[in-house]
Amino acid sequence: MALDKMVKIIPLGGLGEIGKNTMAICCGNDIILVDAGLAFPSDDLIGVELVLPDISFLVENQEKIRGLAITHGHEDHIGGVPFILNEISLPAIYGPALALGLLESKLSEMGLQDRTHLKKVKPRQRVRMGCFEVEFIRCTHSIADSFSLIIRTPIGALVHTGDFKFDLTPVDGELFDFASLARASDEGILLLMSDSTNTEKPGYTPSERTVWGKLNEVFARAQQRIIVTTFASNVHRVRQVLLAAMHYGRKVSILGRSMHKFAELSRELGYMKFPDNLLIPIEQIRDYPDHQVVILTTGSQGEPLSALTRIANNEHKFISIVPGDTVIISATPIPGNERSIANTINKLFLRGADVVYGKGSGIHVSGHACQEEQKLMLNLCTPKYFMPIHGEYRMLVKHCELATETGVPAENTFVLKNGEVLELTKNSCTKNGVVKSGVILIDSNREWRIDYETVDDRKHLSQEGLVMVVTTMGSDGKMLAGPDISIRGIILPQDVPAEEFVLLIGKEVENLLSGKNRKWKDEEHISLHIQDGLEEFLQKRMNASPLVQVKVNLVSVSSTDEGKDAPMTTGASEKNSRSPNKKQR
């Protein structure tokens, strides 16, 4: 099969997970990208700030990349762009005005604005990228200015839904472009790639407009300050909060850099309209009676450094909860954040706030399609082949079942993992091969990248504690100084005081180093010997596996040196710190 008669779909992120949506579509010598997102770390990734897809495949094939198409401005779809541009240049990035406005700010801050060209697209605009023609069609989602994509290739049309739901009464009046989907279906859609986030939920996702009724109810009964948290990117929700504030004669103070950025950009682009005097600096809220104040803040996911979390902990510079305040949490937890959000809500209640939250409150609706909408998408497109995207593995499997219910043969549905390759021709579709994939861990406060071994060490240290041993040895096998032992974070046996436990470890080190005619060649040899022995000892003695670090100074000792004071140190080995069970011999 000629390469120009085959299209390859290669997801680099976003399958089997929520986040880091990044997809490469290849045909001949042309590659286009759809979205370039990031994910936020789970609790076990200690010290990690962001999670990105491995883009080795893109680096190796950068001369073939013809452009990047952005579906909308959420971080799990655009947050990875600056990190890609750190590695390679992109000819152009095409996308909606709101998403590109956010990207422009990010790239300027990082000095990457010259690595690509940002090109805004309008609904139904078609863009040529190599052998691909990409048509951007309006869809409805939880962020304004969202698109689905119709991608025309030499072998047929593909549809990438982006994140979507079918909102028939959108707040901004921008309806889903059913007509363009139907037109593409008449032409023939070879492959549908569709959002799977809510595939386990029956029925339909309610319209964003339904939130207004509950917001209005809560605002009407609130007697003091109202504090609202939601996703900064949920422009429609923020717009409704501002409208409610205006309706009830309240001033609004915005907390959080991202919330400010979205509000300013959305107003500039016409997605929000409000008078200049509606917003006040946080320092001025004390100048107004409590019943005339709304505080709009970040922190809907219980982020440790967010404004709402600091308010709940009574650590915010300007705001303290007083009994009678109303707090509205207008968001649902991202998987993994449930505990953090619950802790924040508990603390708010303890301080006397009336907290409105949860699925039954009516204060939040999803931006993703439920089962009946997913079936409607399948029936609108009537694809020959189907590939679910954007979801954890069980969601992808369930979405394929829904596709089969609507008439797509089961053998024509494909659940992929990140890095797997789906090969398409006009008459066939098969999984064939893999490319390098995985994750890159980022801590932008220190170094950009963190290796998994460092994260494992942090996790191990947090769970089991640390034992450190420092000693000086002579090459004749005699201990010249030490061992100096320090323990941190270890739960000791009840019958053993800390001082006695340190002595036990010291004695074990001496036992490990005893032996006639033993000669030590280098610090690493000694360190690994001590470390292996201590790990075994600690496991047997206290049924625990703390992180063991050993630092050895080895000095040469000749027969003429006997009886003299030996030097206390030489250069210490840098190779003697490693994670347990990672033998480096």
C-alpha positions in Angstrom: 0.0 0.0 0.0 1.4 3.4 -1.0 2.1 5.7 1.9 0.1 8.5 0.4 -2.9 6.1 0.3 -2.7 5.4 4.0 -3.5 7.6 7.0 -2.1 6.8 10.4 -3.7 8.0 13.7 -1.2 8.2 16.6 -2.5 9.3 20.0 0.4 10.6 22.1 -1.8 11.4 25.1 -5.5 11.5 26.2 -6.3 7.8 25.8 -6.8 5.7 28.9 -6.7 8.9 31.0 -8.2 12.3 31.5 -5.8 15.0 30.2 -2.8 15.6 28.0 -4.8 15.3 24.8 -2.3 15.2 21.9 -2.8 13.4 18.6 -0.7 13.1 15.4 -2.3 12.3 12.1 0.1 11.2 9.4 -0.2 10.7 5.6 2.8 10.3 3.4 5.3 13.0 4.4 2.7 15.1 6.1 1.9 15.2 9.8 -0.7 17.4 11.5 -1.4 17.6 15.3 -4.7 17.9 16.9 -4.4 19.6 20.4 -1.4 19.6 22.6 -2.5 19.3 26.2 -1.2 18.5 29.7 -2.5 16.8 32.8 -2.3 17.5 36.5 -0.5 15.0 38.7 -2.1 12.5 41.0 -1.4 12.5 44.7 1.4 9.9 44.4 3.5 12.1 42.1 5.1 14.1 44.9 6.6 17.4 43.9 5.3 17.1 40.3 3.4 20.2 39.0 2.5 19.1 35.5 2.4 15.9 33.4 3.1 16.0 29.7 3.1 13.4 26.9 6.4 12.2 25.6 6.9 13.9 22.2 9.9 12.0 21.0 7.9 10.9 17.9 7.3 14.6 17.0 11.0 15.5 17.6 12.1 12.7 15.3 9.6 13.7 12.6 9.5 17.5 13.0 10.3 18.2 9.4 7.0 16.5 8.4 4.8 18.5 10.8 2.5 20.9 8.8 0.6 22.5 11.6 -1.4 22.2 14.9 -5.2 22.4 15.1 -6.6 23.5 18.4 -10.2 22.6 19.3 -10.6 24.8 22.4 -8.8 26.6 25.2 -8.7 24.1 28.1 -5.3 23.3 29.6 -5.7 19.6 28.8 -5.8 20.7 25.1 -3.4 23.7 24.9 -1.2 23.5 28.0 1.4 21.4 26.3 2.1 23.8 23.5 4.9 25.8 25.2 6.7 22.6 26.1 6.5 21.3 22.5 7.8 24.7 21.3 10.7 24.3 23.6 11.7 21.2 21.6 10.6 22.0 18.0 9.2 24.8 15.9 5.7 24.6 14.4 4.8 26.1 11.1 1.5 27.4 12.4 -1.1 26.9 15.1 -4.8 27.2 14.0 -7.6 27.6 16.5 -10.4 29.7 18.0 -9.7 33.3 19.1 -10.1 32.6 22.9 -7.7 29.6 22.8 -5.1 31.5 20.8 -5.5 34.6 23.0 -4.6 32.4 26.0 -1.7 30.8 24.1 -0.3 34.1 23.0 0.0 35.2 26.6 1.7 31.9 27.6 4.2 32.0 24.7 5.1 35.6 25.4 5.8 34.9 29.1 8.2 32.1 28.1 9.8 33.9 25.1 8.5 31.4 22.6 6.4 33.7 20.4 8.8 33.4 17.5 8.7 29.6 17.4 5.3 29.5 15.5 2.5 31.6 13.9 -0.9 31.8 15.6 -3.7 31.9 13.1 -7.3 32.5 14.3 -10.0 30.6 12.5 -13.7 31.2 12.2 -16.6 28.7 12.1 -16.7 26.7 8.9 -13.3 28.0 7.8 -11.1 25.4 6.0 -7.4 25.3 6.4 -4.9 23.5 4.2 -2.0 21.7 6.1 0.0 19.6 3.7 -2.3 17.0 2.2 -4.9 17.6 4.9 -7.8 20.1 4.7 -9.2 20.8 8.2 -12.6 22.4 8.6 -13.4 24.0 12.0 -17.1 23.7 12.9 -18.8 25.2 16.0 -19.6 22.9 18.9 -20.9 23.5 22.4 -18.8 22.8 25.5 -18.1 24.3 28.9 -15.7 26.9 27.4 -16.7 29.5 24.7 -15.2 29.3 21.2 -15.0 25.5 20.9 -14.7 23.6 17.7 -15.1 20.1 16.3 -12.9 19.2 13.2 -13.7 17.7 9.9 -10.4 16.5 8.5 -10.4 15.7 4.8 -7.5 13.4 3.7 -6.6 11.7 0.4 -8.5 8.6 1.4 -11.6 10.1 3.0 -13.0 12.4 5.8 -12.2 12.0 9.5 -14.2 13.7 12.3 -12.5 14.7 15.6 -15.3 16.0 17.9 -13.0 17.7 20.4 -14.8 18.0 23.8 -18.5 18.5 23.2 -22.1 18.2 24.4 -25.3 19.1 22.5 -26.5 22.2 24.3 -29.6 23.4 22.5 -30.0 26.5 24.6 -26.4 27.8 25.0 -25.7 30.9 27.0 -23.9 32.6 24.2 -26.4 31.6 21.5 -23.8 29.7 19.5 -25.4 26.4 18.5 -23.6 23.2 17.5 -23.2 23.2 13.7 -25.3 20.1 13.0 -25.6 21.0 9.3 -21.9 20.8 8.7 -21.7 17.4 10.4 -24.7 16.2 8.3 -23.0 17.5 5.1 -19.8 15.6 5.9 -21.8 12.5 6.7 -23.4 12.7 3.2 -20.0 12.9 1.7 -19.0 9.8 3.8 -17.0 9.8 7.1 -14.3 7.2 7.2 -13.5 7.5 10.9 -15.1 9.2 13.9 -13.0 10.1 16.9 -15.3 11.1 19.7 -15.2 12.4 23.3 -15.8 9.6 25.8 -15.7 11.5 29.2 -19.3 10.9 30.2 -19.8 7.6 28.4 -20.8 5.9 31.6 -23.7 8.4 32.3 -27.1 7.7 30.7 -29.3 10.4 29.2 -28.4 13.9 28.3 -26.1 16.6 29.8 -28.2 19.5 31.0 -27.8 22.9 29.3 -25.5 25.5 30.8 -28.6 27.7 31.0 -30.1 25.6 33.7 -27.4 26.8 36.2 -28.9 30.3 36.1 -32.0 29.2 38.1 -30.0 27.8 41.0 -27.5 30.7 40.9 -30.5 33.2 41.1 -32.0 31.2 44.0 -28.7 31.2 46.0 -28.1 34.9 45.4 -31.6 35.8 46.4 -31.4 34.2 49.8 -27.7 35.1 50.7 -27.6 37.8 53.4 -23.9 38.3 53.5 -20.9 37.9 51.2 -21.1 35.3 48.3 -17.9 33.5 47.4 -18.0 31.6 44.1 -15.4 29.2 42.7 -15.5 27.6 39.3 -13.0 26.7 36.5 -11.5 29.9 35.3 -12.0 28.7 31.8 -15.7 28.2 32.2 -16.5 31.6 30.6 -20.2 30.9 30.4 -20.4 30.2 34.2 -18.3 33.3 35.0 -20.6 35.3 32.8 -23.7 34.1 34.6 -22.1 34.9 38.0 -21.4 38.5 36.9 -24.9 38.8 35.6 -26.3 37.6 38.9 -24.1 40.1 40.8 -25.3 43.0 38.6 -29.0 41.8 39.1 -28.6 41.9 42.9 -26.5 45.1 43.0 -23.3 43.5 44.2 -19.7 44.4 43.4 -17.3 41.6 42.3 -13.7 41.1 43.3 -11.8 38.4 41.3 -9.1 36.3 42.9 -6.6 34.3 41.0 -4.4 35.1 38.1 -6.0 32.7 35.7 -9.5 33.9 36.5 -8.4 37.5 35.8 -6.8 36.5 32.5 -9.9 34.7 31.3 -12.3 37.5 32.3 -10.2 40.2 30.6 -9.7 38.2 27.4 -13.3 37.1 27.2 -14.5 40.7 27.6 -12.1 41.8 25.0 -13.3 39.2 22.5 -17.0 39.9 23.3 -17.9 36.8 25.3 -18.7 38.8 28.4 -20.1 42.3 28.8 -20.1 44.2 32.1 -19.6 47.8 33.2 -16.2 49.0 34.4 -17.4 49.7 37.9 -18.7 46.2 38.5 -15.2 44.9 39.4 -13.3 46.1 42.5 -9.9 45.3 43.8 -9.8 42.8 46.7 -8.4 45.5 49.0 -11.6 47.5 48.6 -14.2 44.9 49.6 -14.1 46.2 53.2 -15.5 49.5 51.8 -18.8 47.8 51.0 -21.4 46.1 53.1 -21.2 42.3 53.1 -24.5 42.0 51.3 -23.1 44.0 48.3 -20.0 41.8 47.7 -19.3 38.8 45.5 -15.8 37.2 45.5 -15.1 35.1 42.4 -12.1 32.9 43.0 -10.0 30.0 41.8 -9.7 26.8 43.8 -12.6 24.6 42.7 -10.3 21.6 42.8 -8.9 22.1 46.3 -5.5 23.1 44.9 -3.2 23.7 47.9 -2.1 27.2 47.0 -5.4 28.4 45.5 -7.3 31.4 47.0 -10.2 29.3 48.2 -8.0 26.8 50.0 -6.2 29.6 51.7 -9.5 31.2 52.7 -10.7 27.8 54.1 -7.4 27.5 56.1 -7.8 31.1 57.3 -4.5 32.0 55.6 -5.6 34.6 53.1 -4.3 38.1 53.4 -7.6 39.9 52.8 -10.5 37.4 53.4 -11.6 35.4 56.4 -14.8 33.4 56.5 -17.4 34.7 58.9 -20.6 32.8 59.9 -23.2 33.6 57.3 -21.0 33.8 54.3 -22.2 31.7 51.3 -19.7 29.7 49.3 -20.7 28.3 45.9 -18.5 25.5 44.5 -19.7 25.4 40.9 -17.6 22.5 39.6 -17.2 18.8 39.9 -14.0 17.1 41.0 -11.5 16.0 38.5 -10.7 12.4 39.3 -8.1 12.3 42.1 -9.1 15.7 43.6 -12.1 14.4 45.6 -10.2 14.3 49.0 -8.7 17.8 48.6 -12.1 19.3 47.8 -13.8 17.5 50.6 -11.2 18.9 53.1 -11.8 22.4 51.8 -15.6 22.0 52.1 -15.2 20.7 55.7 -13.1 23.6 56.7 -15.5 26.1 55.2 -18.4 24.6 57.1 -16.3 24.6 60.3 -15.8 28.4 59.9 -19.6 28.9 59.6 -20.1 29.2 55.9 -23.1 28.0 54.0 -21.6 25.9 51.3 -23.5 25.0 48.1 -21.8 22.1 46.3 -22.3 18.7 44.8 -24.2 17.0 42.0 -27.6 17.5 43.6 -27.2 21.3 44.1 -27.9 22.2 40.4 -25.0 24.7 40.6 -22.9 22.9 38.0 -23.4 21.0 34.7 -20.8 19.1 32.7 -19.4 20.2 29.4 -19.3 16.7 28.1 -21.9 14.5 26.3 -23.7 11.7 28.0 -24.8 8.5 26.4 -27.7 9.7 24.3 -25.7 12.6 22.9 -22.9 10.3 22.1 -25.4 8.1 20.2 -26.7 11.1 18.4 -23.1 12.0 17.3 -22.6 8.5 16.0 -26.0 8.6 14.1 -25.2 12.1 12.7 -21.8 11.0 11.3 -22.6 7.3 10.4 -18.9 6.5 10.3 -17.4 3.4 8.7 -14.9 3.1 11.6 -15.0 4.4 15.1 -12.3 5.3 17.7 -13.2 6.7 21.1 -10.9 9.4 22.5 -10.6 11.5 25.6 -11.3 9.1 28.5 -10.1 6.4 30.9 -9.9 3.0 29.4 -13.2 1.7 30.7 -14.9 4.8 29.2 -13.3 4.0 25.8 -14.6 0.4 26.0 -18.1 1.6 26.9 -18.1 4.1 24.1 -17.3 1.3 21.6 -20.3 -0.6 23.0 -22.5 2.4 22.3 -21.2 2.6 18.8 -22.1 -1.0 18.2 -25.6 -0.3 19.4 -26.0 2.4 16.8 -24.9 0.1 14.0 -21.1 0.3 13.7 -19.9 -3.3 13.4 -17.9 -4.3 16.5 -14.9 -5.2 14.4 -14.9 -1.6 13.1 -14.4 -0.1 16.6 -10.9 0.4 18.0 -9.8 1.1 21.5 -6.2 2.4 21.4 -3.6 3.1 24.0 -1.2 6.1 23.8 1.5 5.4 21.3 -0.4 2.7 19.4 -0.9 3.3 15.6 -4.2 3.0 13.8 -3.7 2.5 10.0 -6.5 3.5 7.7 -7.1 3.0 4.0 -10.3 3.5 2.1 -11.3 -0.1 2.7 -9.5 -1.2 5.9 -8.6 -0.1 9.4 -6.1 -2.0 11.6 -3.9 -1.4 14.7 -0.4 -1.8 13.5 2.7 -0.9 15.6 3.6 1.6 18.3 5.7 4.7 18.6 7.5 5.9 21.7 5.1 7.3 24.2 4.9 7.9 27.9 4.9 10.9 30.2 7.2 13.8 31.1 7.1 15.1 34.7 7.5 18.8 35.2 8.3 21.0 38.2 8.5 24.5 36.8 9.4 26.0 40.2 12.8 24.2 40.1 14.1 22.2 37.1 11.7 21.6 34.2 11.9 17.8 34.2 11.8 15.3 37.0 12.8 11.7 36.5 10.6 8.9 37.9 13.5 7.7 40.2 13.4 11.1 42.0 9.6 10.8 42.4 9.9 7.3 43.6 12.5 8.4 46.2 10.1 11.2 47.4 7.2 8.8 47.6 9.3 6.2 49.4 10.7 8.8 51.8 7.2 10.0 52.6 5.9 6.5 53.4 8.8 4.8 55.1 11.3 7.4 56.3 15.1 7.7 55.9 18.2 6.2 57.3 21.5 8.0 56.6 25.0 6.5 57.4 28.3 8.4 57.1 31.6 6.6 57.8 35.3 6.8 56.9 37.1 3.6 56.0 40.7 2.6 55.5 41.6 0.4 52.5 42.8 -2.1 55.1 39.2 -2.7 56.1 39.3 -0.8 59.4 36.7 1.9 60.3 38.6 5.1 60.9 35.6 7.3 61.9 31.9 6.8 62.4 29.5 5.4 61.6 27.4 8.6 62.1 23.8 7.6 61.8 20.7 9.8 61.3 17.1 8.6 61.1 14.1 10.6 59.9 10.4 9.8 59.7 10.7 6.2 60.9 8.1 4.6 63.1 10.2 2.7 65.7 9.2 -0.5 67.5 7.4 0.3 70.7 10.0 -1.2 72.9 13.0 0.5 71.3 13.9 4.2 72.0 15.4 6.2 69.2 18.9 6.3 70.7 18.9 2.5 71.2 17.7 2.0 67.6 20.6 4.1 66.3 23.0 2.0 68.3 21.5 -1.2 66.8 22.0 0.2 63.3 25.6 1.2 64.1 26.3 -2.3 65.4 24.9 -3.8 62.2 27.1 -1.5 60.1 30.1 -2.7 62.1 29.1 -6.3 61.6 28.7 -5.7 57.8 32.2 -4.3 57.7 33.9 -7.0 59.9 36.0 -9.7 58.4 39.6 -10.6 58.2 41.8 -9.6 55.2 38.9 -7.7 53.6 40.2 -5.0 51.2 37.9 -2.2 49.9 38.5 -1.0 46.4 36.2 2.1 46.2 33.5 4.0 48.0 30.7 2.6 45.8 31.6 -1.0 46.6 31.4 -0.3 50.4 28.3 1.8 50.1 26.3 -0.9 48.2 27.5 -3.5 50.7 26.3 -1.5 53.7 23.1 -0.4 52.0 22.1 -4.0 51.0 22.8 -5.3 54.4 20.9 -2.5 56.2 17.8 -2.9 53.9 17.7 -6.6 54.8 18.3 -5.9 58.5 15.6 -3.2 58.7 13.1 -5.4 56.9 13.7 -8.3 59.3 13.9 -6.2 62.5 11.0 -3.8 61.9 9.2 -5.0 58.8 9.8 -1.7 57.0 11.8 -0.5 54.1 13.0 3.0 54.7 15.1 4.8 52.1 18.8 4.0 53.0 21.5 6.4 52.0 25.2 5.7 52.7 28.1 8.0 52.3 31.6 6.5 52.6 35.0 8.2 52.6 37.7 5.7 51.7 41.4 6.5 52.5 44.5 4.6 51.5 46.3 3.1 54.5 49.8 1.5 54.2 51.7 -0.6 56.7 53.8 2.5 57.6 50.7 4.3 58.6 49.8 2.0 61.4 49.6 3.7 64.7 49.4 7.1 63.1 46.3 9.3 62.9 44.6 8.6 59.5 43.1 11.4 57.5 39.4 11.8 58.1 38.2 12.4 54.6 39.0 12.1 51.0 36.5 12.7 48.1 33.2 11.0 48.8 31.4 8.9 46.2 28.4 10.5 44.5 27.2 7.1 43.3 26.1 5.7 46.7 22.6 7.1 47.0 20.0 5.0 45.3 16.4 3.8 45.8 15.7 0.5 47.5 15.5 -2.5 45.3 17.4 -0.7 42.5 20.6 -2.6 42.4 23.4 -0.8 40.5 26.3 -3.2 40.4 
